[in-house]
Amino acid sequence: MKSLLVLQHVDREGPEFFANLAEEFSFNLKICRVDLNDELPPIDEISGLLVLGGPMGLSDLEDPAYKWLSTEIGFIERAFYLKVPLIGVCLGAQLLAYVAGGRVEPLICAQTGLPLPEIGWAPITALEAQESESVLEEFDSPLGVLHWHSDRIVLPENATLLASSHRCREQFFRIGKAAYGLQFHAEVDGEKIKRWIREDLDFVLSSLGSEGQSLLIAQQSVWSNATQARRQNLLRALFRTLWPEQSPY
Protein backbone atom coordinates (compact mmCIF):
# COMPACT_ATOMS: atom_id res chain seq x y z
CA MET A 1 0.00 0.00 0.00
CA LYS A 2 1.31 3.44 -0.93
CA SER A 3 2.16 5.87 1.87
CA LEU A 4 0.88 9.43 2.36
CA LEU A 5 3.02 11.28 4.88
CA VAL A 6 1.34 14.01 6.92
CA LEU A 7 3.44 16.69 8.63
CA GLN A 8 1.32 17.90 11.55
CA HIS A 9 2.35 20.78 13.82
CA VAL A 10 -0.23 21.11 16.62
CA ASP A 11 -2.69 18.64 18.11
CA ARG A 12 -5.78 20.58 17.08
CA GLU A 13 -4.91 20.74 13.36
CA GLY A 14 -5.07 17.18 12.08
CA PRO A 15 -5.76 15.77 8.60
CA GLU A 16 -9.56 15.49 9.12
CA PHE A 17 -11.18 15.15 5.65
CA PHE A 18 -7.77 14.29 4.20
CA ALA A 19 -7.69 11.18 6.37
CA ASN A 20 -10.99 10.04 4.90
CA LEU A 21 -9.65 10.59 1.40
CA ALA A 22 -6.45 8.70 2.16
CA GLU A 23 -8.57 5.67 3.03
CA GLU A 24 -10.78 6.21 -0.02
CA PHE A 25 -7.70 6.31 -2.29
CA SER A 26 -6.06 3.30 -0.56
CA PHE A 27 -3.18 5.16 1.08
CA ASN A 28 -1.45 4.21 4.28
CA LEU A 29 -1.62 7.50 6.24
CA LYS A 30 1.39 8.22 8.44
CA ILE A 31 1.43 11.29 10.71
CA CYS A 32 4.83 12.74 11.57
CA ARG A 33 5.40 15.40 14.25
CA VAL A 34 8.85 16.83 13.58
CA ASP A 35 8.17 19.33 16.37
CA LEU A 36 7.95 16.36 18.78
CA ASN A 37 11.17 14.80 17.46
CA ASP A 38 9.52 12.23 15.20
CA GLU A 39 11.94 10.89 12.63
CA LEU A 40 11.26 11.74 9.01
CA PRO A 41 11.20 8.74 6.63
CA PRO A 42 13.35 8.48 3.51
CA ILE A 43 11.77 10.42 0.65
CA ASP A 44 11.67 7.34 -1.56
CA GLU A 45 9.38 5.58 0.91
CA ILE A 46 6.49 8.01 0.47
CA SER A 47 4.06 8.47 -2.42
CA GLY A 48 2.75 11.84 -1.31
CA LEU A 49 3.24 14.60 1.25
CA LEU A 50 0.56 16.60 3.08
CA VAL A 51 1.83 19.56 5.13
CA LEU A 52 -0.74 20.92 7.57
CA GLY A 53 -1.16 24.26 9.34
CA GLY A 54 -0.05 25.68 12.66
CA PRO A 55 0.47 28.96 14.51
CA MET A 56 4.20 29.11 13.78
CA GLY A 57 5.59 30.61 10.58
CA LEU A 58 8.63 31.54 8.54
CA SER A 59 9.30 34.46 10.88
CA ASP A 60 10.06 31.85 13.57
CA LEU A 61 13.00 30.28 11.75
CA GLU A 62 15.53 31.97 14.04
CA ASP A 63 13.58 31.16 17.21
CA PRO A 64 15.25 28.34 19.21
CA ALA A 65 11.79 27.07 20.14
CA TYR A 66 11.22 26.21 16.47
CA LYS A 67 14.63 24.85 15.52
CA TRP A 68 12.87 21.80 14.06
CA LEU A 69 11.25 24.03 11.41
CA SER A 70 14.44 24.22 9.33
CA THR A 71 14.63 20.42 9.29
CA GLU A 72 11.07 20.18 8.08
CA ILE A 73 11.58 22.84 5.42
CA GLY A 74 14.59 20.91 4.12
CA PHE A 75 12.46 17.79 3.82
CA ILE A 76 9.67 19.66 2.00
CA GLU A 77 12.24 21.16 -0.36
CA ARG A 78 13.67 17.74 -1.23
CA ALA A 79 10.19 16.32 -1.79
CA PHE A 80 9.24 19.27 -3.99
CA TYR A 81 12.30 19.06 -6.22
CA LEU A 82 11.94 15.28 -6.50
CA LYS A 83 8.35 15.93 -7.67
CA VAL A 84 6.70 14.00 -4.87
CA PRO A 85 2.98 14.92 -5.07
CA LEU A 86 2.47 17.54 -2.37
CA ILE A 87 -0.39 19.46 -0.75
CA GLY A 88 0.32 22.34 1.63
CA VAL A 89 -2.44 23.79 3.85
CA CYS A 90 -2.14 27.25 5.47
CA LEU A 91 1.34 27.08 7.04
CA GLY A 92 2.03 24.18 4.69
CA ALA A 93 1.13 26.35 1.69
CA GLN A 94 3.51 29.04 2.93
CA LEU A 95 6.35 26.52 3.33
CA LEU A 96 5.68 25.13 -0.15
CA ALA A 97 5.86 28.62 -1.68
CA TYR A 98 9.02 29.36 0.32
CA VAL A 99 10.97 26.32 -0.92
CA ALA A 100 9.95 27.22 -4.48
CA GLY A 101 11.31 30.77 -4.16
CA GLY A 102 8.38 32.70 -2.66
CA ARG A 103 8.02 34.49 0.65
CA VAL A 104 5.39 35.68 3.12
CA GLU A 105 4.49 39.08 4.49
CA PRO A 106 1.82 40.39 6.89
CA LEU A 107 -1.69 40.55 5.46
CA ILE A 108 -2.68 44.22 5.33
CA CYS A 109 -6.15 45.71 5.77
CA ALA A 110 -6.92 47.81 2.68
CA GLN A 111 -8.90 50.34 4.71
CA THR A 112 -6.34 51.05 7.43
CA GLY A 113 -3.05 50.02 5.85
CA LEU A 114 -2.31 48.02 9.01
CA PRO A 115 -1.76 44.28 9.47
CA LEU A 116 -5.03 42.40 10.01
CA PRO A 117 -5.47 38.61 9.94
CA GLU A 118 -8.09 36.90 7.82
CA ILE A 119 -10.07 34.69 10.16
CA GLY A 120 -13.52 33.19 9.77
CA TRP A 121 -15.67 31.84 6.96
CA ALA A 122 -15.63 33.61 3.59
CA PRO A 123 -15.81 32.57 -0.07
CA ILE A 124 -12.95 32.05 -2.46
CA THR A 125 -13.43 32.51 -6.20
CA ALA A 126 -11.60 30.76 -9.04
CA LEU A 127 -9.71 32.82 -11.60
CA GLU A 128 -11.46 32.69 -14.96
CA ALA A 129 -8.14 32.22 -16.75
CA GLN A 130 -7.65 28.90 -14.94
CA GLU A 131 -11.09 27.36 -15.51
CA SER A 132 -9.56 24.41 -17.38
CA GLU A 133 -7.72 23.24 -14.25
CA SER A 134 -9.19 19.88 -13.18
CA VAL A 135 -9.04 20.78 -9.49
CA LEU A 136 -11.46 23.68 -10.04
CA GLU A 137 -14.49 21.60 -10.96
CA GLU A 138 -16.20 22.68 -7.71
CA PHE A 139 -15.80 26.36 -8.55
CA ASP A 140 -18.78 27.00 -10.78
CA SER A 141 -19.62 29.49 -8.02
CA PRO A 142 -17.60 30.90 -5.07
CA LEU A 143 -16.82 28.31 -2.39
CA GLY A 144 -17.11 29.08 1.33
CA VAL A 145 -14.05 28.01 3.32
CA LEU A 146 -12.46 28.73 6.69
CA HIS A 147 -9.64 31.27 6.91
CA TRP A 148 -7.18 31.36 9.83
CA HIS A 149 -3.99 33.26 8.95
CA SER A 150 -2.20 36.54 9.51
CA ASP A 151 0.24 36.45 6.56
CA ARG A 152 -0.13 36.44 2.80
CA ILE A 153 2.05 34.52 0.40
CA VAL A 154 4.09 36.31 -2.24
CA LEU A 155 4.13 33.57 -4.84
CA PRO A 156 7.24 32.58 -6.80
CA GLU A 157 7.23 33.33 -10.51
CA ASN A 158 6.63 29.69 -11.44
CA ALA A 159 3.37 29.48 -9.46
CA THR A 160 -0.09 29.44 -11.06
CA LEU A 161 -2.72 31.25 -9.01
CA LEU A 162 -6.05 29.40 -9.06
CA ALA A 163 -8.39 31.13 -6.60
CA SER A 164 -8.57 34.19 -4.35
CA SER A 165 -10.65 35.66 -1.54
CA HIS A 166 -11.74 39.27 -1.15
CA ARG A 167 -9.02 39.97 1.42
CA CYS A 168 -6.20 37.75 0.23
CA ARG A 169 -5.30 37.10 -3.38
CA GLU A 170 -3.06 34.06 -2.86
CA GLN A 171 -5.56 31.49 -1.60
CA PHE A 172 -5.12 28.50 -3.91
CA PHE A 173 -2.19 27.87 -6.21
CA ARG A 174 -0.20 25.27 -8.08
CA ILE A 175 3.56 25.08 -8.53
CA GLY A 176 4.62 22.74 -11.30
CA LYS A 177 2.36 19.76 -11.93
CA ALA A 178 2.59 18.02 -8.55
CA ALA A 179 2.33 20.64 -5.79
CA TYR A 180 -0.72 22.58 -4.60
CA GLY A 181 -1.02 25.19 -1.87
CA LEU A 182 -4.23 26.03 0.02
CA GLN A 183 -3.96 29.08 2.25
CA PHE A 184 -7.49 28.29 3.47
CA HIS A 185 -8.94 25.31 5.35
CA ALA A 186 -11.34 22.99 3.55
CA GLU A 187 -10.59 19.98 5.73
CA VAL A 188 -12.09 20.89 9.10
CA ASP A 189 -15.66 20.99 10.45
CA GLY A 190 -17.92 20.91 13.49
CA GLU A 191 -16.44 20.30 16.93
CA LYS A 192 -12.90 20.62 15.60
CA ILE A 193 -13.51 24.26 14.72
CA LYS A 194 -14.86 24.89 18.22
CA ARG A 195 -11.62 23.46 19.58
CA TRP A 196 -9.61 25.83 17.36
CA ILE A 197 -11.60 28.74 18.76
CA ARG A 198 -11.03 27.63 22.37
CA GLU A 199 -7.33 26.92 22.01
CA ASP A 200 -6.48 29.89 19.79
CA LEU A 201 -8.75 32.38 21.55
CA ASP A 202 -6.12 35.12 21.88
CA PHE A 203 -5.69 35.13 18.10
CA VAL A 204 -9.47 35.19 17.60
CA LEU A 205 -10.02 38.11 19.96
CA SER A 206 -7.04 40.14 18.72
CA SER A 207 -8.25 39.72 15.14
CA LEU A 208 -12.02 40.07 15.52
CA GLY A 209 -12.48 41.90 18.80
CA SER A 210 -14.37 40.93 21.94
CA GLU A 211 -17.25 39.36 19.97
CA GLY A 212 -14.91 37.24 17.87
CA GLN A 213 -15.76 33.93 19.49
CA SER A 214 -19.51 34.44 19.08
CA LEU A 215 -19.03 35.63 15.50
CA LEU A 216 -17.10 32.51 14.50
CA ILE A 217 -19.62 30.18 16.12
CA ALA A 218 -22.44 31.98 14.31
CA GLN A 219 -20.57 31.77 11.00
CA GLN A 220 -19.97 28.08 11.50
CA SER A 221 -23.68 27.38 11.89
CA VAL A 222 -24.31 29.09 8.54
CA TRP A 223 -21.33 27.96 6.46
CA SER A 224 -19.98 24.64 7.73
CA ASN A 225 -22.68 22.13 6.79
CA ALA A 226 -23.77 24.14 3.75
CA THR A 227 -20.32 23.93 2.15
CA GLN A 228 -19.16 20.54 3.43
CA ALA A 229 -19.92 18.48 0.33
CA ARG A 230 -18.27 20.97 -2.04
CA ARG A 231 -15.20 21.29 0.18
CA GLN A 232 -14.85 17.52 0.32
CA ASN A 233 -15.22 17.34 -3.46
CA LEU A 234 -12.51 19.97 -3.89
CA LEU A 235 -10.07 17.89 -1.84
CA ARG A 236 -11.17 14.75 -3.69
CA ALA A 237 -10.40 16.49 -7.01
CA LEU A 238 -6.93 17.29 -5.67
CA PHE A 239 -6.34 13.63 -4.88
CA ARG A 240 -7.60 12.54 -8.31
CA THR A 241 -5.29 15.05 -9.98
CA LEU A 242 -2.19 14.14 -7.98
CA TRP A 243 -2.74 10.39 -7.72
CA PRO A 244 -4.92 9.31 -10.68
CA GLU A 245 -3.64 5.75 -10.43
CA GLN A 246 -5.06 5.55 -6.88
CA SER A 247 -8.49 6.91 -7.76
CA PRO A 248 -11.44 4.60 -7.16
CA TYR A 249 -13.52 6.63 -9.65
C-alpha positions in Angstrom: 0.0 0.0 0.0 1.3 3.4 -0.9 2.2 5.9 1.9 0.9 9.4 2.4 3.0 11.3 4.9 1.3 14.0 6.9 3.4 16.7 8.6 1.3 17.9 11.6 2.4 20.8 13.8 -0.2 21.1 16.6 -2.7 18.6 18.1 -5.8 20.6 17.1 -4.9 20.7 13.4 -5.1 17.2 12.1 -5.8 15.8 8.6 -9.6 15.5 9.1 -11.2 15.1 5.6 -7.8 14.3 4.2 -7.7 11.2 6.4 -11.0 10.0 4.9 -9.7 10.6 1.4 -6.5 8.7 2.2 -8.6 5.7 3.0 -10.8 6.2 0.0 -7.7 6.3 -2.3 -6.1 3.3 -0.6 -3.2 5.2 1.1 -1.4 4.2 4.3 -1.6 7.5 6.2 1.4 8.2 8.4 1.4 11.3 10.7 4.8 12.7 11.6 5.4 15.4 14.3 8.9 16.8 13.6 8.2 19.3 16.4 7.9 16.4 18.8 11.2 14.8 17.5 9.5 12.2 15.2 11.9 10.9 12.6 11.3 11.7 9.0 11.2 8.7 6.6 13.4 8.5 3.5 11.8 10.4 0.7 11.7 7.3 -1.6 9.4 5.6 0.9 6.5 8.0 0.5 4.1 8.5 -2.4 2.7 11.8 -1.3 3.2 14.6 1.2 0.6 16.6 3.1 1.8 19.6 5.1 -0.7 20.9 7.6 -1.2 24.3 9.3 -0.1 25.7 12.7 0.5 29.0 14.5 4.2 29.1 13.8 5.6 30.6 10.6 8.6 31.5 8.5 9.3 34.5 10.9 10.1 31.8 13.6 13.0 30.3 11.7 15.5 32.0 14.0 13.6 31.2 17.2 15.2 28.3 19.2 11.8 27.1 20.1 11.2 26.2 16.5 14.6 24.9 15.5 12.9 21.8 14.1 11.3 24.0 11.4 14.4 24.2 9.3 14.6 20.4 9.3 11.1 20.2 8.1 11.6 22.8 5.4 14.6 20.9 4.1 12.5 17.8 3.8 9.7 19.7 2.0 12.2 21.2 -0.4 13.7 17.7 -1.2 10.2 16.3 -1.8 9.2 19.3 -4.0 12.3 19.1 -6.2 11.9 15.3 -6.5 8.3 15.9 -7.7 6.7 14.0 -4.9 3.0 14.9 -5.1 2.5 17.5 -2.4 -0.4 19.5 -0.7 0.3 22.3 1.6 -2.4 23.8 3.8 -2.1 27.2 5.5 1.3 27.1 7.0 2.0 24.2 4.7 1.1 26.3 1.7 3.5 29.0 2.9 6.3 26.5 3.3 5.7 25.1 -0.1 5.9 28.6 -1.7 9.0 29.4 0.3 11.0 26.3 -0.9 9.9 27.2 -4.5 11.3 30.8 -4.2 8.4 32.7 -2.7 8.0 34.5 0.7 5.4 35.7 3.1 4.5 39.1 4.5 1.8 40.4 6.9 -1.7 40.5 5.5 -2.7 44.2 5.3 -6.1 45.7 5.8 -6.9 47.8 2.7 -8.9 50.3 4.7 -6.3 51.1 7.4 -3.0 50.0 5.8 -2.3 48.0 9.0 -1.8 44.3 9.5 -5.0 42.4 10.0 -5.5 38.6 9.9 -8.1 36.9 7.8 -10.1 34.7 10.2 -13.5 33.2 9.8 -15.7 31.8 7.0 -15.6 33.6 3.6 -15.8 32.6 -0.1 -13.0 32.0 -2.5 -13.4 32.5 -6.2 -11.6 30.8 -9.0 -9.7 32.8 -11.6 -11.5 32.7 -15.0 -8.1 32.2 -16.7 -7.7 28.9 -14.9 -11.1 27.4 -15.5 -9.6 24.4 -17.4 -7.7 23.2 -14.2 -9.2 19.9 -13.2 -9.0 20.8 -9.5 -11.5 23.7 -10.0 -14.5 21.6 -11.0 -16.2 22.7 -7.7 -15.8 26.4 -8.6 -18.8 27.0 -10.8 -19.6 29.5 -8.0 -17.6 30.9 -5.1 -16.8 28.3 -2.4 -17.1 29.1 1.3 -14.1 28.0 3.3 -12.5 28.7 6.7 -9.6 31.3 6.9 -7.2 31.4 9.8 -4.0 33.3 9.0 -2.2 36.5 9.5 0.2 36.4 6.6 -0.1 36.4 2.8 2.1 34.5 0.4 4.1 36.3 -2.2 4.1 33.6 -4.8 7.2 32.6 -6.8 7.2 33.3 -10.5 6.6 29.7 -11.4 3.4 29.5 -9.5 -0.1 29.4 -11.1 -2.7 31.3 -9.0 -6.0 29.4 -9.1 -8.4 31.1 -6.6 -8.6 34.2 -4.3 -10.7 35.7 -1.5 -11.7 39.3 -1.2 -9.0 40.0 1.4 -6.2 37.7 0.2 -5.3 37.1 -3.4 -3.1 34.1 -2.9 -5.6 31.5 -1.6 -5.1 28.5 -3.9 -2.2 27.9 -6.2 -0.2 25.3 -8.1 3.6 25.1 -8.5 4.6 22.7 -11.3 2.4 19.8 -11.9 2.6 18.0 -8.6 2.3 20.6 -5.8 -0.7 22.6 -4.6 -1.0 25.2 -1.9 -4.2 26.0 0.0 -4.0 29.1 2.3 -7.5 28.3 3.5 -8.9 25.3 5.4 -11.3 23.0 3.6 -10.6 20.0 5.7 -12.1 20.9 9.1 -15.7 21.0 10.5 -17.9 20.9 13.5 -16.4 20.3 16.9 -12.9 20.6 15.6 -13.5 24.3 14.7 -14.9 24.9 18.2 -11.6 23.5 19.6 -9.6 25.8 17.4 -11.6 28.7 18.8 -11.0 27.6 22.4 -7.3 26.9 22.0 -6.5 29.9 19.8 -8.8 32.4 21.6 -6.1 35.1 21.9 -5.7 35.1 18.1 -9.5 35.2 17.6 -10.0 38.1 20.0 -7.0 40.1 18.7 -8.3 39.7 15.1 -12.0 40.1 15.5 -12.5 41.9 18.8 -14.4 40.9 21.9 -17.2 39.4 20.0 -14.9 37.2 17.9 -15.8 33.9 19.5 -19.5 34.4 19.1 -19.0 35.6 15.5 -17.1 32.5 14.5 -19.6 30.2 16.1 -22.4 32.0 14.3 -20.6 31.8 11.0 -20.0 28.1 11.5 -23.7 27.4 11.9 -24.3 29.1 8.5 -21.3 28.0 6.5 -20.0 24.6 7.7 -22.7 22.1 6.8 -23.8 24.1 3.8 -20.3 23.9 2.2 -19.2 20.5 3.4 -19.9 18.5 0.3 -18.3 21.0 -2.0 -15.2 21.3 0.2 -14.8 17.5 0.3 -15.2 17.3 -3.5 -12.5 20.0 -3.9 -10.1 17.9 -1.8 -11.2 14.7 -3.7 -10.4 16.5 -7.0 -6.9 17.3 -5.7 -6.3 13.6 -4.9 -7.6 12.5 -8.3 -5.3 15.1 -10.0 -2.2 14.1 -8.0 -2.7 10.4 -7.7 -4.9 9.3 -10.7 -3.6 5.7 -10.4 -5.1 5.6 -6.9 -8.5 6.9 -7.8 -11.4 4.6 -7.2 -13.5 6.6 -9.7 
